[in-house]
Amino acid sequence: MDAGKVESLVQAAMPEAQVAVDGAGSNYDITVISDVFSDMRPVKKQQTVYAALTAEIAAGSIHAVNIHTFTPEEWAARSA
């Protein structure tokens, strides 16, 4: 598994999102920016991204993920 494949999995599940993945082997840092997160609690945001990776995690292709989720407004405020 490589970062590009992980990014593709998340992007397929959340086509409207901006997705960036860093890492290699079986450990990844995933950043997702999407309007879909607007009314979600932090745990639900994590679950939404995690759902796209469930099969790969169960198969052992992905061992550890750090998921960072933002709405576009949160991302803009963070970047300012």
Backbone hydrogen bonds, N-H to C=O, Kabsch-Sander energy under -0.5 kcal/mol:
donor,donor_aa,acceptor,acceptor_aa,energy
6,V,2,D,-1.9
7,E,3,A,-2.6
8,S,4,G,-2.1
9,L,5,K,-2.1
10,V,6,V,-2.1
11,Q,7,E,-2.8
12,A,8,S,-2.3
13,A,9,L,-1.5
14,M,10,V,-1.9
17,A,14,M,-2.0
18,Q,33,I,-2.6
19,V,17,A,-0.5
20,A,31,T,-2.5
22,D,29,D,-2.6
24,A,27,N,-1.1
26,S,24,A,-0.8
27,N,24,A,-1.9
28,Y,64,A,-2.4
29,D,22,D,-3.1
30,I,28,Y,-0.5
30,I,66,N,-3.3
31,T,20,A,-2.9
32,V,68,H,-2.7
33,I,18,Q,-2.6
34,S,70,F,-2.4
37,F,34,S,-1.1
38,S,35,D,-2.2
40,M,37,F,-1.8
45,K,41,R,-2.0
46,Q,42,P,-2.1
47,Q,43,V,-2.5
48,T,44,K,-2.1
49,V,45,K,-1.7
50,Y,46,Q,-2.9
51,A,47,Q,-2.1
52,A,48,T,-0.6
52,A,49,V,-1.1
53,L,50,Y,-1.8
54,T,50,Y,-0.6
54,T,51,A,-0.6
57,I,53,L,-2.4
58,A,54,T,-2.7
59,A,55,A,-1.9
60,G,56,E,-0.6
60,G,57,I,-0.9
61,S,56,E,-1.6
62,I,56,E,-1.4
63,H,26,S,-3.0
64,A,26,S,-2.3
66,N,28,Y,-2.4
67,I,65,V,-0.6
68,H,30,I,-3.2
68,H,66,N,-0.5
70,F,32,V,-2.2
75,W,71,T,-2.5
76,A,72,P,-2.4
77,A,73,E,-2.4
78,R,74,E,-2.0
79,S,75,W,-2.0
80,A,76,A,-1.0
